[in-house]
């Protein structure tokens, strides 16, 4: 255990007492398990233990704790990951070994995916994802967090699986069950900050630095004194998910807040280590970053001078779709109301690629070379936990738009050149919101979170009583998916549409391509239509509430349609690129 700030360290072992640890080099402390203690473990369980630093009470959990069965303030428990009987020895990785790029992702929150809110309960719904055509399940963070439920971004036990979800063994069972159904697993991890309750890292060593600031306070220390061990702590945690839990990818939260001025950025160090592990294991492993920088360098391979992430979330695609479908233009949505914003984003990945961002008050992003970028490195989506849950009442886009409009949004991102991601329940037009909830034990923190949430949305005109209290148990319960909706009218049709789109994407080579240079988008902002060409296929959408004809070019077959869509010969007055063209007669989204 690394505790360079301590002058004396003891380990407290459940039912056995306290034992002094031996000081090693560079701030490390060791203890060899005393004779007879090993036999004190309950059958099938680990051994509970905690650390006492310089005699101060209470004893603290292990920074590298693999299991926190007594909550984030209680003792840690040992866990042997090698005892699980895996059945996935032949697992080649997502998409038959092709990896995560281009795969259909499905983001879910374990605690609200089912009423039980556990990994074992989530396993019972995997066949639904198989029928939908999902390639990779992306779990929101499962690291140990305070209380009974959480989004997971206030986690503090970065090496542990929260016990409310079933603990580490349950994650092994879940991953094994996914692999048995041909589904990969991506785990959301948070290394840019820790939650405010149960975070004891600063008591052990210089895990944080005042040299850089983040929205959550001092940054995790990746480049100041003591950073060598902090970097090893983070890289080791990440590799453990791949090695001990067989996950296929990690989603790295807000990497733009990983402040590091070292010669080698910690992300690059991690990318190199993951590549080495992938080679050793003989299966593809991926790092999918959330980045706000709009810079393709993030996903450029290390050997080409990039950071080395496999892929990244692309919020510009979401914003362009959201504004086009809803008409909302507040805050960061404002710029995406510009003519051609959606067309540019679909064909060039970013809208802000060095252009002025009114929300930020300056130029943002970097130009993208469509011939050099594999578009599958960008992830596209209509909804995410952020874009739903960070709204005042956690309302989904489906509360605002018609089924026809949702069908348009789904068609555009699921047939785009990007790697698509569906947010849980979106596929059947779920009516449950996804609201922000916490379960902190500190009364002061409870009140601060509630009032902070209300103050944030008061600037947008929301009365206090309309903003759900994150600490109220009903805020979480309202967010649980209602699985009885799946087969009901108004929901089953949307589910069939999503499944058909995903099946088409899996079938058609042109739709699986990441060649961004081959994407051509024709559109008429005033008439309200858009055609996205992908090789020999085209996705045609009528963004008008009324029916109209849309020029197609050379495309003449309708493979899949929401509502009425009929290809007819060229209509008078409709020309595209100087040639008479075939057109498709489409119903409006209001029909």
N, C-alpha and C positions, 0 to 999 in steps of 0.2 A: 504494500500500500504506500502511495506517494503522499507524503505530508511534510514538505520542507519547512513549513512554518512552525512545526511542533518541536518542542524540546524533549518531550516524553510521550510515548504512545503505549496504550494498553488495548488489548482485544478482550471484549466481554463475550463469553460464549454461553449460550442458553443452558441453564441448569448445571454449569460447570464452574462459573466464576470468571475472574479477570486474570489475564496473564500479560506480563510485560513483553513488548516487542523489541526486537534488536535493530538498532540504527545501522543502516547500510549507507553506501555512497549515494550522493546526489539527491538526498532527501527521501530515500526509500526506507521502509521499515518492513521487517519480516518476522514471522512466527511459525514455528513448526508445530503442527497439531500434537497436543499432548497424548500420551498413551492412554487408551481407554475412552477418549472422547468420541472417537469415530463410532463406537458401538452405542452411543447415546442417541443417535439419530432415530426418530420414529421411522417405522417401516415405510419405505417409498418416499420419504421426504428428505430434505436437506437439513443442514445444521444452521440454527439462527446465531447471528453474531453481529457485533457493532464495535465501534472504536471510541476510545476515550482519549482526548487530546489534552495533555498537560493537566490531567485531573479534573477538567471541566465537565460538568454534567449538563444535559444528559449525554449518554453514549450516542454516537452518530452512525447512520448507515454508511455502508461502503460506497464511495464514488463509482466503483465498478460493480455495484450490486447486480447480480443476475435476476434477483427476485425480491420483491417487497410485499410479502403476504400480510404484513401488519400496517400497511400504509407508508407514506413517504417519510414519516417521522419515526417509524419503528425500526427494529433491527433488520438486517439483511438476512437472506437465506441462501445457502449454497445450492447450486443446481448443476447437475452433470448432463450436458447436452448429448453425450455419446450413448446414453442408454436407450434412446428412442429407437423403435424398430421401423426405420424408414422403408417405404415400398417404392420409392421413386428412383431407384438406381439407374434406370434407363432413360430418365428425363433429359431430353436434349436442350431444353430451354424453350421459351415462347416461340410460337409459329414454327414448330418442328425444328428448332435450332437456329432459325434466322435471327432471333433476338427480339428486342422490344420495339425497334424502329418500324413504323408502319402498322404495329399491332393495334387492336381496338382495346383501349383501356376502359376500366370501370371504377370510378372513385366511390368508395363507401366509408362510412363512419360506423365502426363496429357497434358502438353503444346505441345507435338508433336504427341500424339496418334491420334489426328484429326487436320485438318487445323485450326479449331476455337480455339483449345487449351484450352477448358473449361471442367469442370466436367459435365455440362449438355450435351455437345456434346459427351463426352465419353460415356454417358448413351445410346446414340443412337447406339453404337457399341456393347452393351452387348450381344445381341443375337448371334453375331459371336462367342463370348467366350462360350456361352451356347452350341452351336453346336460343338465347339472344345472339350468341356468336362472339362473346367476349374472349379476348386472348390473354389479357392481363388484368387482375384485380389490384387496384391501388388502395391500400389501407391507410386511412388517416392515422396519425401517430398513435402508437400503442405503448410508448415509454411511460413508466410509472408517473402518475400525476396525483395531485391531492384530491381527496374526496371520492364520491361514488361515480361521478361522470364528468366528462370534460371533452372539449374538442381534441385535446391532446397537445396543443401548442404551449401549454403551461407545464409540460412535463419536466421532471427534475431527476429521475432515475434513468439516465440515457442508455444504460446497458440492460435494463430490466423491461419485462412485459407486465403491464399493469394487471394486478390480481383481479380487478373487477371484470376483466376480459377473459380471465381463466389462467393467467400466468404463462410462463415460458413453454410449458408442455402443450398448452392449448394452441399456441402459435405453431409449434411443430406439427401438431395434428392438422391444423387448418392448411398449412402449406402442402403437406403430404396429400391431403384430400384434393386440393386444387390441381396439383400435378397429375394426380390420378385421373382427372377429368380433362387434361390437356390445357389447363389454365395456369399461367404464370402468376407470380405475386410480386408486387412492388410495395415497398414499405416507406411511408412518409417519415422522415427523420428531421429533427430540429437541432441544428448545431450553432445557430446564430445567437441564441439566448436560452436561459432557463426560466422556469416559472418563478413567481414571487414567493410561493409557499413551499417549504421543504427543500430549498436550495442551500445546501451546506458546503458547496465546493470551496467557497472563499475561506472557510475555516481550515481547509487542508493545505491549500497552496495558491499561487498566483494564477488562478484559472481565468481571471478577468483583468482588464487593463483600462486605466483612465485615458490612455493615449488615443483611444477611439471611442466614440459614443454612438449608440444605436437608439432606436425608438424605445427600447426597453432598459436603457441605462448603459453602464460601461460594457464595452465589447468583450467577447470571449478572446482570450489572449493567444493570438497566433504569431506575434512577432516581437513581443517584449521579453524581458528577463523571465526565464522559466517556461517559455513557450514551447521548447522542445518536447517536454513531457505532456503539455496540454494538447499539442498536435497529435502526439502518439495516442492520447486518450480518445480523441475524436476519430482518428483513422482506425484505431483498434475497435471502437464501437461499431463503426460502419462495416468493417470486414467480418465482424462476428455475425451479423445478420445473414451475410452470404454463406459463411462457413458452417455455422451451427444451426441455422434455421432454413437453409436452402432457398432463401428468397432470390429472386431473379433480377430485381432492380431496387434502387432507392430513389425516392423523390426528396431532394434537398431543399428545405424551406429557405426562401429569401436569401439566396447566396450573395446578393449585393450587400448584405449586412455582415458578411464574413470579412472583416477588415484585416488585411494582411499585406504588409509592405516588404515581406521577405523576398529573397531572390527567387525562390520557388513558392508560389501561392499554395496554401494548404489544399485547395481544390485540385490543383495539378498533382500534388503529392498523393492525394487520395486516388485520383484517376489512374496514375501509374500503378499504385498498389492493387487496385481492382483489376486492372488488365492482367497483372501477374497472377492474381488468384484465378481469374477466368481461364487463363492458359493452363494452370495447374489442374483445375477441375474439369476442363474440357467442355465447358458450356459458356454461352455468352452471358455476361453480367453488365448491367447498365446503371448509369447515374443520370437521372432526369432532374434538372435544376429548375427552381423557380427563380427567375432573374428579371429584374425591372430595368435592365440596362439597354435592351433592344440592340444588342451587339452580337453578331454571329460568332465573334471570337470565343464566346462562352462554349459553343459546341464545335469549335474547330479542334481537330486532334492535336495532341501535345507535340507530335513530331512535325506538325505544320505550323507551330508557333502559337497554338491556341491553348485555352484553359483545359480542354480535354473532356468536357461533359458529353455524354452520349446524346442527350436531347434537352429541351427546355420547354416550359410552359410559354405560350404565346398569347398574352392577354389582349394584344391588339386585334387578333381574330375575334375574340369574344366581344370586345367593345364595338367593333364594326357591325357584327351581327346584332348585338343588343340594340344599338341605336337604330339600325335599319328596321328592325321588327317592332320596337316599342315606341320610338320617337323620343325617348328620354335623352336630354342633352345637358344634364347637370354635371358639375365637377369635371372629372377626367373624360366624360363622354362627349364634351362639347365639340372637340375637334373632329370627332368621327361622324358629325353631321355633314361634313364637307362632301360635295359631289365627287363621286369616284372613290370614297374612302374604302368601301367594301371591296370594290374591284381591285384596288391597289393592294390591299391586305391579302386577298386570296392569291394574288399572283406574285407578290414581293415579300410576303411574310410579315413585314412590319409596316404600319402606317407612318409612325414616327421613326424615320431612318436618317436622321439628321435634320428633320424639319422642326419648326417652332412648335413647342407644346405650350398652349395657353395655361394649362393646369399647373405646369412647373415654372412657367415664366421664362423659359429659355429653350434653346435647341436641344433635341433629345434623340438619342439613338445614333446608329452608324449605317451607312449605305450597305445594301445586300447585293452581292453578285449572284443573280439567279442561276447562272451557269455553274457556279462553284458550290452552292449550298444544296445539300441533300435535304429537301423540304421535310422529309420524315423526321428530321431532328427537331422540328417545331411541333408542339402539341396544340391542337385546336379543340374548342369545346363551346357549347352553348351555355353551360352552367358549370360552376364548381362550388365547393364549400364556401370559398371566399365570396364569390359573386352572388350567392344566395344569402349565406349566413351573416355577412357584413352589411346587409340592408337592415333598416330599423326593425322590421317585424319578421325578417327571414323569409319573405315571400319569394316564391319561385317565379321565373319569367312566364310560366304558364298561367299565373294569376292575372296576367296583363294582356296576353295575346291569345288569338284564336287557335284552334287545332291546326287550321291551314297554315297559319304563320309559323307555328312550331315545326310543322312538316317541312317548311321552307328552310328554316334554320338547321334542322337535322340533316336535310339533304345536302346543304352546302358544306357543312364541316365533315360529314361522314364520307363524302365523295371528294373531298379536297386532297391536295398533295401532302397534307400534314398528317401526323399521327393523331387520330381522334380519341377523345375521352368523354364518356358518358357519365353524368353525375347520378348517383343512386336515385331511382324512382322517376327520373326524367323520362325513361323509355315508355312508361305507361301513363305519363301526365299526372303524376302523383299530386294529391291535394294537400298533403302534410307539408308544413313549412320546414325550414331548417334554421332554427333560431340559435343565437349565441347563448350558451349555458356554461356555468361553472358550479363547483361545489366546494368552495374554500371554507376552511374551518375558522379562520381569523375574522371576527366580526368587523374589525376596521377595514380589512381588505374586501369583505363582502360589500360593505357600504360604498367603498371607493369605486369598485367595479360597476355597481348599479348606477351611482351618480355620474360616473364618467361616461357610461353608455348613454344616459339621458342627455347629458350636456352636449355630447357629440351630435346627436340627432336634433337637438333643439335648434341648432343653426340652420336646419333644413325645414323647420316648421313643425316638427313632430311634438305633440303634447307629451309630458312625462308619462301619463297613464297609458299611452299607446305603445310605449317602448317596453318590451318584456323584461322583467327582472331576471338577470342571468342566474341568480341564486334560487329562484322559485322552481320547485320540483316540476311544476306543470310546464315550464318552458322546455325542459328536456322531453317530457312525455308527449307534448304536442308535436315534437320533431320526429317521433318514431314513424317509420313507414307503415302504411296501412295496406297489408298484402291482400286483403279481401277486395281491393279495388282492381286488381290486375285483370280479372276476367269480366269486369263490368263494362256496359256500353259507355263509350266515350273514353275508355282507357284501353280496352283490348285492341281497338283499331290503331291507336298510336303504337302500342307494343308491336303489332304486326308490321307497321311501317318501319320501325327501327330495325327489327329483325331482317326485313327484306333489304333494307339499305346495306346493312352489315354483310349479309350474304352476297349481295352484288359486289361489294368491295372485295370480299374474299375471292370471288370468282373471276373478276375482270382484271387482267394484267395492267391495263391502262390506269385503273384506279389505285393499284398498289404501288405505282411508280412514285418516286420522290423527285422526279425531274421538274424542278420549278420553272426552268426555262421553257418547258413545253406547255405550261399553263397559259391559256389565253382567255381573257374575260372581256366580253362585249356587254354593254349595258346602256340603258337609256334612263337617266335619273328622273326625267319628267314623266315619261310614260310608265315607269315603274316595272321594268323587267331587267333580268340579268341572265346571261348565258356563260357558264364556265366550261371551257373546252379542256378535256383531259385526253389527249391522243385522239382516238377515234370515237370517243364518247363525249357527251355534253350534259351538264346539269342545267336545266332550264327552270327559272322561277319567275312567277308573276307576283310582283310585290304590290300590286294594286288590289283593292277590294273588289273591283269589277273584272269581269272576264275580258280578255284581249288576245290578239295574236302576237306571237313573239318570233322573230327571225332566227333560223337555226343554222344556216350554212349548209354543209354537206350531210348533216345528220338526218336520217330518215326513219329510224325505228324507235319506238317508245318501249324501253325495257321495263320501266317501273314508273308509276304515276300515282300521285295523291289526288283523288278526284278525277275530273274529266280532263283529258289531254289528248288531242288528236293532231297528227301531222297531216298537213294539206299542202298542195302546191303553192308556189309563191303568190302572195296576195298583191293587188295593185298598190303601188307606192311604197312597198317595203323592199328595201335594198340593203345589202350588207357588203361593205368593201367593194362597191361598184357592180355587184352581180345580183341578178334575181335569185332569190333563195326560197327554200322550203320554209314553212312556218309551222308553229304548233299553236293550235287554238286551246287556250287554257281558261279554266274557271278562276275567278278571283278568290282570295283567301277568305272573304266573307261568306262565300257560298257554303 
